[in-house]
């Protein structure tokens, strides 16, 4: 009988050692320690044995059950560790691998142009002003020497909200607002912002675009100051040696009015496809603040003069980066936006 028990114990041991997974181990355990195990079966037949055998067999069975129990526990530890190791191995991270490029956003190129210009003007002692995009006809036109019915209002087809309210067609109304607020004190401001016109969108027109307005008011201000200022700005923006030239033009709020060209920053002025062969690129409108505008805003035009300018942000960004369609700025195609 004892040898039978030993045989059972050895089978149990073998099965336990054979188990490759916890599941297989539990199966072996229930086979040899469960209610229907061979040892249990022998226990059930104890009545048939004499007292001595009963005692011996009983002891052995208990001893072997203990043994098997311990073997199971040992094997379980081994298998559990193996399982953890396997998992660790399969989930291992090679920290020396190059990292994936995380795509972070970047500033819009128009924002960058504005920030670049703001930096330049701040360095020259200008303040940054702001005004509303929904603007009163009063500031957008009337106080800029464009009374109702003035033919030059046609230069800027407008989105009217009601007869006295519209989406500003330029940043120039901020001139009038700033002059009223400054109550006769000298002014040096730039104002960047969105403007709106009833244009059909195409490669060079957009119903919404951006400008940066500039206004300087003080005593003894002349066209020379305007020219010097713009020369310095465009040298900073487009590189050393850039020259500016003035061509006569017309804006109702300036007298005289000029259109300003900068010497081509691609070819240096000898002529290329960017400047269409003439060496100069038109960049903005400007002029000396019209005496009517000064007077309307409470500045004595006999004592004070001013210059003003309006830069098209899209236009100079397109020139600087060789962009040929203004709509690119607003389509929000990441392939375009990511380039800058
Ligand atoms: N407001 C003008 C426009 O949108 C641009 C402009 C021209 C602004 C001359 C000025 C200026 O301040 O002096 O067409």
Boltz pocket constraint, residues with backbone or C-beta under 6 A from the ligand:
constraints:
  - pocket:
      binder: B
      contacts: [[A, 169], [A, 170], [A, 171], [A, 172], [A, 213], [A, 214], [A, 251], [A, 253], [A, 254], [A, 258], [A, 285], [A, 286], [A, 287], [A, 288], [A, 307], [A, 308], [A, 309], [A, 310], [A, 311]]
      max_distance: 6.0
